[in-house]
């Protein structure tokens, strides 16, 4: 039996990031996108489960603006002049954010906050989509008040200023085995954060949209009384 029967054939339904991200926000979620990447052989695209949204309704989709942080021990005596700056290159990285970009940071030990309220305020002003950090965030009430999508290990007020500095940005990163390049798509919701490689994004999202729309039809058929076995044999979705 043709398992594609009943699913909408999707060719090109977006031309810009604005159009794609509108569809993603309204129709997709990390599980369905992750399932598609699994089928495509992209098996290591989810960031570790310790990285969680600040609240259950938090959702982010945008292009990665990668940021590399490092632990430091004082501001003096460093041969690298970047390390003698108060935050390293953090202010430059923050100001370089573009519309629809996600500040995604790793490299530091999880002993201080990598994101806060003033950073969120600046990022939102620039049209950035959110922040994902491989560590903690702080100023939680302030971030929630301005409703800036933030994903982190959780809430911890200890500041990065005397403990860590940004040493590079828009450079390749790796978080627990997940490779991230600037321009990759970052998708996060209550179930986690996944990375869609730029070179695979068209196929991933085409198939994910098709699958999500097919799942809605299958759910309707099951609600009408169709068995799970018949639904799978008919539509190839379960």
JOKAKA-V630441 format. One record per backbone hydrogen bond with DSSP energy under -0.5 kcal/mol. CO is the residue of the C=O (numbers start at 1). NH is the residue of the N-H. If there is no record, write none. Layout:
{{CO,NH} {CO,NH}}
This chain:
{{1,3} {2,5} {4,7} {8,10} {9,11} {11,13} {16,20} {17,21} {18,22} {19,23} {20,24} {21,25} {22,26} {23,27} {23,28} {24,28} {29,33} {30,34} {31,35} {32,36} {33,37} {34,38} {35,39} {36,40} {37,42} {38,41} {41,43} {45,195} {48,51} {50,52} {52,152} {55,58} {60,188} {62,186} {63,102} {64,66} {64,183} {65,104} {66,170} {67,69} {67,106} {68,167} {68,168} {70,165} {79,81} {80,83} {81,84} {82,85} {85,88} {87,90} {87,166} {89,93} {90,94} {91,95} {92,96} {93,96} {94,97} {98,101} {100,63} {101,129} {101,130} {102,65} {102,104} {103,105} {103,132} {104,67} {105,134} {106,69} {109,111} {109,112} {112,136} {115,138} {116,120} {117,121} {118,122} {119,123} {120,124} {121,125} {122,126} {123,128} {124,127} {127,100} {130,103} {131,151} {132,105} {133,135} {135,153} {136,114} {136,115} {137,156} {139,143} {140,144} {141,145} {142,146} {143,147} {143,148} {144,147} {147,149} {149,131} {150,54} {151,133} {152,52} {154,137} {158,113} {160,163} {160,164} {162,74} {163,72} {165,70} {166,89} {168,68} {173,180} {174,176} {175,178} {177,179} {178,175} {180,173} {181,184} {184,64} {185,196} {186,62} {187,194} {188,60} {189,192} {192,189} {193,47} {194,187} {195,197} {196,185} {197,200} {197,201} {198,201} {200,204} {201,205} {202,206} {203,207} {204,208} {205,209} {206,210} {207,211} {208,212} {209,213} {210,214} {211,215} {212,216} {213,217} {214,218} {215,219} {216,220} {217,221} {218,222} {219,223} {220,224} {221,226} {222,225} {227,231} {228,232} {229,233} {230,234} {231,235} {232,236}}
